[in-house]
Amino acid sequence: MKACIILAAGEGRRTGVRKQFAQICGKPLYMYSLLKAVKLFEEVVLVLPEDMLTKVSVPKGVKKVAGGKERQDSVLNGILETEAEVVVIHDSARPLATEEMFKEVANLGKFEGKIVAVPSRDTVKEVSSDTVLKTIDRSHIWFAQTPQAFRRKTLLECHFRARNEGFYGTDDASLLERYGYKVGIVPGSYWNVKITYKEDLSMLDRLLCENIP
């Protein structure tokens, strides 16, 4: 069985608002990802701020669970709500991820985990303060996105090991990398943007709603 965990527990430290609940074309941001997941997976878990558990409506069958202090804690809470063999982790702040991305990343094959990612199109600089130190060879640089998929047993092991060590990664794949597991790549899209700042919400609203009567 495959399950999908949608992360919508952020506190909006950078936007100043809980962006996952921002209304875009008449529905909250998190719903764009949730509706895709419900169509594709046998089990779906939505991770929310604890104070929103009773306030958020979800499609029938979707489990709701409270998030943790950090993203990594929220993911672990979600993993513990399912016993699926494969778990797909997705940030609700990436509403433009396609159904095809979810399907492809969930087919792990020889890997313990797979991520959606895109190669760098820009020149990459290493910078200290206000000074460029060097130009980094971008031919091996990819930008990680979500969804990301993992064998649940492996991901759970890595989460517990990281918690015991006090290590926090910026995504779940970094935990597998840390403990020596192979992670595969599924080509993503430059349209699969992460909504991080307030202006990103305005951009998304224009992108999705401008042609709606």
N, C-alpha and C positions, 0 to 999 in steps of 0.2 A: 504494500500500500504506500501511496505517496501523499504527503500532507504539505500544505502551504501555510507559512506563518507570515502574516502581514504586520509590520511594525508601525504602530501609530501612537506611541507612548511618549513622544518627545515633548519637552516643555517650552520649546521655542526660544532658546537662549539667544540665537542669532537674529531671528526675525522679529522677536518681541511679541509674537503671537503663536498660538498653537496652530501651525500651518496645516496640519492634517485635517482640521475641521473647517478650514476656509471654504466658503461656497464658490464653486467654479461651475458656471452654467447650470446652476440650480441644484447641485449636489456637492456634498463635502469631498474634499480632496481624497481622503482615504478610500472612498467608495469606488473610485476608478479602478484601483488595483483589486479591491475586494471582489467586485463583480466578475472580473476575469478569473480570479482564483476559484470562485464558486463553480464556474463552468468547467474547470479543468481538473480539479482535485477532489478526491474522495473525502478529505478532511481539511477544514480551514480554521485557523486560529487567528483571531484579531487581538493584538496586544495594545492595551489602552492605558492612559493614566488612571490610577485607582479611582479618582473622583468622577470619572466619566463612565464607569462600567454600567451603571444603571441608566445613564442618560442617552447612550448611543444605541440606535436601532440597527440590527443586522439581519441579513437574510436567514431563513430557517436553516438550522443545522450548524451555523457558525458558532464556534466557541469564543468566549471573551475571557481574557485573563489580564490581570494587572501587570504593568511593566515594573522595571526596577530603576535604580538610581542612574545607571548608565545603559547605553544601548546593549552592551554585552549581557548585562543582567536581564534585560527585557527578552533577549533572544533565548536565554536559558529558561526563563519562565515559560516561554512558548514551547520549547522543545519538551519540557516536562509534561505538557498537556496532551501529547500525542505519543503513540507507540508505532507510528508508521516507519517503514524501513528506510524511506528516503524523505528528507524534509527540505523544502524550498523556502528560503528566507528572502523576503522582499520588503524594501522600504516604501511606505505609502507616499513618501516624498518624491517617488519616481512614477507618476501616474501614466506616463507614456510608454512604459514597457509593454511589449506586444505579447499576445497569446503565444506566438511562435517562440519567443524567448523563453517563456515559462516551460514550454514543452521540451525544447532542445536542452536546456540546462538540467532538466530533471532526468534525462537519460545519461546516467553516469558512466556506463561502459566500464573501462578498466580503472577509472579514477575513483578516489574516495570523495572527491568534491569537484564541482565545476562552477565557474563564474562567467557571467556576461561581462565583456570588456571590449574596449575599442583602442586601436593604436593611436599614439600621439600624432597629431597633425601639426603641432607647433614645435618650434625650437625650445628646448628645455634648458634652463639655467639653474645652476646652484648658486644661491645668494646668501651672504652673511650681512645682516643689517641692511645697509643701502649699497652694498658693493657686490658685483658679480664676481664669483670665484672661478667658475668655468662653465663651459657648455657641455651638457651631457649627451652622449650618443642616444638619439631618440629611436633608433632602429629596434631596440629591445624594450622600449617603454610603452606600456599599455595602461589605460585608465580603467580601473575596476568599477563596475556598476552592480546593481542588483536587477533581477533575481540571481541568487546563488543557491546551489543545491548540494546536499551532502548525505552520506550514509549517516543515519541518526546515531548509531552506536559510536561511530568515529567522532562525530561532532560533539556528542555528549562527553566523551572521554576528554577531548581537547578543552572543552569549556571547564570541566572540573579541574584539570591540571593547571589551566591558566588562573582560575580562581585561587587555587592553593598557592600559586606563585605571586599573586597580586599583579598579573600581567593583563593589560587591556589592549586589544588590537582595534584597529579602525574598521575592520570588517571580519567576518567569520573565517574567510579563507586564510587570513593571516595566522589564525590559531593552528590550522592544519599545517601550514608552512613551517611554523615554529617547531612542531613536533614530528616533522619528517614525512608527512603524507603528500602524495602527488595531487595537484589541483589542475584540472583542465580548463581550457578556454572555449567559450562560445562567442563568436563575433556578435557584438551588440550594435547599437545605433547611436549616432551623435544626437539624435532627437530624444534619446532616453535620458533627459536632463534631470538633475536633482534640484528640487525646489528648496533653496537654502535661505534666501533673503526676501524681503518684502517685494522688491522689484520683480523677483522671479514669479511671484503670484500674479502680478499685473501682466507680465509677458504671457503666462499660461492662459490667463483669462482671455486675452486678445487672440491667442492662437486657436483656442478651442471654441470660443463663443462668437467670433466676429461674423461667421456665416450663418448663425442661428437666427431665424426670423423673430 
